[in-house]
């Protein structure tokens, strides 16, 4: 067995399984003038297209362009107008839907332009119109529309501090929802009283709909008080711009309206459906590994926490397989998903997946039959062109022979440059999907 070649086949299967275009087509079907939503092979909703005067398409996220392509293929000229906001380079050739490219994970002015255009479309929609919403991971950064008292730069600074603090995606989005006129159900408010079908690709642990892209069409379970508590938890209250704290505290006092909650009438005509998720990707990886001859096991799609800690206990499982053939015998492929966090202290370049691999390299050194890897399904790990990286049981010794000392790179959070020199980078290019991360352990 060639573990490095097998690794590529296993993670490629995961990415293909959550192809956004195919995911939409399997859940969103049309027969004549009837539109159907399918979940677990059951029809959960039907819509007579003759009942709608206009059909609008909106959305945001790294997987939204291929989702929009699928909707255009299904609805064609029935679409009146549309606008989606996507990450730079994550585009498709669309005929009816305008694409605005913007920055992710730190929002930029083009994101604001996209958010404004989407709000205008939603506010134009009437009671007898239909809105198709296409939401995927990255939508939070791609729908930035802060209140007038907060500038984009101030919101960017807040987001950057949260990203580097070790806060979870749930916590980051709880804050962002309260600094936005689009997130936390606010696009549902703009769309009401039109009918909305909200199709989502989940990039959050547990598939919480209010967390996916900060839930623009979903009730907000968090509050301004939640946002303040998160900033205090990570000791950011005095680091974020004063305007941010003032706005959140104004909301706590009741001077700013809370985001709409589940009892609000604005959600009465919305149907939400997740069409792709992390567990689907993991199951595809497991099937691919088994076809390659590995005994395979999915640990969990719900893994969170500090990346270093996650790398440590994954390495212990790999060593357990060597020692006792538990939980499965060799040749083994252990698969897990979810999304970990990194507390950034250095000034290097990297992301949580490469951080997993560089930490794993230390834990499995001296065990040449172990390979450990972590891959972002969106094709981007942090602000880099890599999706992730892999480490072998002899990665450190080989690096040392070439004068490359791993501790220097770990201390500077510079996993990208470590693996670019040692040959461990995994580069997929933009995948146009995003269902968090896939971690793969191979023990031969």
N, C-alpha and C positions, 0 to 999 in steps of 0.2 A: 504493500500500500504506500502511496505517495501522499502523505498527510497534507502537504501544501497544495497540491493539485486538487485533492478531495475537498479541502476547505473552500476553494473557489466555487466548486459545483454546489456545495451545501448552502453557502450564503446566497448564491445566485438564485437558487430555487426559492429562497425566502422572499427575495425582492420581486421575482416574477409572480409569486402567489398573491401579492397585494398590488398588482398593476392597477392603477386607478381607473383606467378606461374599462377594463374587464369587470372590475368590482361594481361600477355603476351599472353596466349593462346587465349584470346578473341580478340586480336588485330593483331596477327601474325599467319597466317594460311597457311597450305600447302595442295594443291590438286595435287597429282602426282608430276610432276616436276615444278609446278607453285607455287610460293610463293606470298602471298598477304598480304598487310597491310590494316587493317580495322580501320576506325575512325568514330564514331557515326553511326555505322551500314552501312557505305559506304566504298567501296574499293577505297583507294586513290593511291595505287601503286601495280604493278604486276612485278614479276621477274621470268624469265625463268631460272631455275637452270642449264639447259644444257649449258648456256652461260658462266658459271664460272668454272675455273679449280680447285680452292681451296676455301674453306670457313673457315674463321677464326672467333673466338668469343673472344671478350675482354670486360672488364667492371670493374666497381668499385662502391662500395657502400654497405650500410647495407642491402639492399634488393636484391642484385645482385645474390646471390647463388640460390635462388628459381627461379629467372628469367632465369638463366643459365640452371637450371633443365628443365624448360619448353622448352627452345630452343633445348636441347639435345633430348627431347621426340619428338619434331617436325622434326628435321633434322637428328638425329641419326648418322650413319656412314658417312654421307656427310660432317660432320665437320672434317677438316684437323687437326686443332690444336686450342687451346684456353688458355687464362689465365685471371683470374679475381682476384681482390684484395678486400677482405672483412674484416669486423671487427672481432676480435677474438671471436670465438664461433658461428658466424653467417654463418654456413656452410651447405652443402648438399653433398650427395654421388653422385659425377659426374664421368663419364667414360672418356670423351674426353677433358674436360676442367680442367686445373690446377688451384687449389685454393691456393692463398697466403693470410694468415691471418695477419692483421696488426692492429695498434693502431688507435683509434678514441676517442675523437676529436683531441688530440695532436698526430701528426704523429711520426712514429718511423722508424728504419732502415729497417724493413720488408716491410713497405710501399714503401720505395725507391726501394727495390728489385722487388716488384710487378710492380712498374711504369717502371722500366728498362726493365723487361721481356715483358711487354705489348708494349712498344715502339719498341723493337726488332721484335716482331710479325708483327706490323703494317708496319715497314720498309721493311719486307720481302714480304709483299703482293704486287702483281703486278696489272697491269691495268685490267686483265681479272679475278681477284679474287673478292670475296665478303667478307665483314667484317660485322659481327653482333656486335654492341656495346650495352652494357647493363649498363645503368647509373642510380644510385639512390642516395638518400641523404646520406651524409657521404663520397661521392666520393672525395671531395676536400682533406680531411685528408688522404685518402687511396691511393692517387696518388701523393705523394710528390716527386718532382724531382727538387730541387732548382738549379740555375746556379752555376757554379764552384766557384764563388766568395762568395757564401753564404752557410754556413754549415746548416745541418739539425737542430742542436741545436739552431742556430740563427733564423731559420724559425719557430721552435717550440716556441721560446720565443716571437716572433712577434705575432703568432697566439694566444697564451695564453693571451697576453696583449689586443688584440682585443676582445677576448671572454669576458674578464672581464670589458671591457670599456663601455659596453652597445651598441656597434655598431651592426647594423642589419646584417643579413646574407648576404644581398646584398652588404653591405659595406665591410664586412670581405672578401667575395669572390673577390671583385674588387681588394683588396690588394693582396690576395693570387695568383690571376691570373697573377700578374706581378712579382711574385717571383718564377715562375714555368716554366718548359719546357714541361709540359703536359696539363695544364689548358688553358682556354681562346682560344680554337681553335687549340692549338699546336698539339694535337693528330690527328686532321684532316689533318694538314700539314704533319705529319709522314705517314698517311694512303694514301694520294694522290699518284697515280691516281686510286686506287682501288675504287670500289663501296661500300658505307657504308649505312647500316640501323641502325639508332641510336634510340633505345627504352629507354624511360626515365620514372622513377617514380618521380614525383615532390614533393620536400620538401620545396618549397619556395613560399612565398606569391605572388599571381598573376601568378604563373607558368611560370615565365620568363626562357626560355630555356638556356640563357647564364649564368644564376645564378645557375641552378641545377648542383651540383658538380663542380661549376666554369666552366661549359661549355667546356669540353675537345674537343668536336666535333662541337661546335657552335661558330659563329662569336662573337668577344669580342666587346661590345659596350663601354667599359671603356678604359681608357688610363693610362699611367704612371702618368700623371698630376692628374687624378682622385684618384689614390692610395695615392699620396702625400697629397692631400687635405683631405682625410679621416684621415690619421695619424695626421694631424694638427688639424682637427676638434675635435678629442678626446685627444689632447695634448699628443700624443705618439711619436712625432718626435724625442724627446730627450731621450725617454725611449727605443725605439727599437734599436737593434744593429746598429752600424755605417755602417756596410757592407750593410744593407738593405736600408738605406737612400742613400748611395752612388750609389747603383745599380739603384734605382728608379730615382734619379737625372740624372744619366747617360742616362737612357731611355728618360727622358724629353729633354735632349740635342740632342737626336737622335743617340747616340753612341751605343745603344742597340735597336734591331729591335722590333717594336711594335707587339703585338699579331695580327693575321690575322683578317681583317674586312670582312664584308658581301660581298664585291665586289671581294674578292680573289677567284681565280680559285680552291683553295683547297676544297671549299664547293660545287662545281658544281655537284658532284656525291654523295651527302649525302642527305638522307631523315630522318628527325627528327620527332618523334612521342611520345607524352606523353600517357602512358597507365594506369596510376593511379595518383590520386591527392587528395587534402584535401576535396574538395567539394563532391567527391564520398563518402568519409568516413562519412561526416556530414549527407548526405542524408540517408545513411544506419542507422545511429543513430536515426534520426528523425522517420524513419519507425518503428524501434524497439520500440521507446518510445510510438508511437501511438498504436502499438499492445498491449502494456502494459496498455493502458487506459489513457495516458497523452495527453493533448492538447500540441502540439509541434510546435516549430518555430526555423528556422535557422536564426541567426542574420547575420552572414557573415563568409566567409572563408578567408577574407583579413585583419584580425586584427593584427596590429603590435603595437609597443610602449612599454613604461615602464610597467612591469608586475604589479606593485603596482597600477598604474592608471587604468589598464584594470580590475583588481580585484574590484576596487572601483565602476566603473560604471556598471559592471555586477551585483554587489550587489544591486545597486540602481534599476536595472530592476527587480530583484527578489522582492524587497520591493514594487515596483509599482504594481506588480501582486497581492500582498497581499492587498494593499490599494484600488486598482481600477479595478482589473481584466484586466489590460492592460499590455502588448499587447495581452495577451491571459489569459483566466481564469484558475483557479485551477481545477484539478491537472495539473500542467504545467511542461514542460521540455523545457528549452531554450538551444540551442546548438550553439556553435561558433567554429571557427578554426583560423588558422594562426600561427604566431610565435612571441612571445613577447621577451623582453630583460630584463636582470637584471644587474644593476651596483653593482658589488661585492665589498663590503667594509670590510666584516668580514672574518674570517678564518674557518668558519664552512663548512658543507657539504650540498649540495642541488642542485637544478636545477630550471629552470623557471616555471615548472609545480607545484612543491612543494612550490615555492615562491608564486605563485598565490593562492594556497590553504591557506597558513599561513596568507597572507594578508587578504584573504576573511574571515578567521575566526574572525578577529577583526571587520570587517564591518557588519557581520550578527549575532554577539553575541546578545543573547536575542530574537532571532527569530527562535525558535526550528523547525518550519516547513520548513526551507530552508536548502538545501544541495548544496554546490558548489564544483566542482572538475575540475581538469585539468590533462590530460593524454597525454604523448608522445606516438605516434603510433609506435615508434621503440622499445618501452619497456624499454628505458633507459632515465632517467632524470638527466642530468649532469653526473658526475663520480660516479653513484650509481647503486644499483641493483633494484631500484624502477622506475616505469614508471611515477609516479606522486602521487597525494594525494587528499583527500577530507576533507572538513570541514563542520561541522554542526553548527547550531545556539547555541549549548551549549558546543562546543569544548573547549573554553577558561575556562569556569566555571568548567568543569570536570577536566581539566588539573590543575587548581589552587588548587583544593581540594587535589591533589597529590603532591603539592609543585613544580609544573612545571609552570614557568612564561614565557609567550609567548614573551614578549619584549626582554628578554635575547637572545632568539633564532633568532628573527628577526634581532636584531642589529648585530649578528654574522653571518648572512646568513647561519643559521644552521637548515633549515627547515626539513631536513632528520631526524635528531635526535629528533626534536620535535614530528614529526608524528610517528616515531618508538616507542615513549613512549606513545603516545595518541591513537594509533591504526588507524591512518588515511592513512597509506601508501597504495598505489596501486602497486602491484607487478604482472606483467604479464609474466616476463621472456622475452628472445629475441623473437621478433615477426617476424623478417626477412622482415619487411617492414618499410617504413618511409615516411609519408606524413604530417609532422609537428604535431601539437597538436589538441586535441579535448577537448573543455571545455563544461561541462554539469552543468546546474542549474536545480535542482528539487525543486518545491514548491508545497507542499501538503496541 
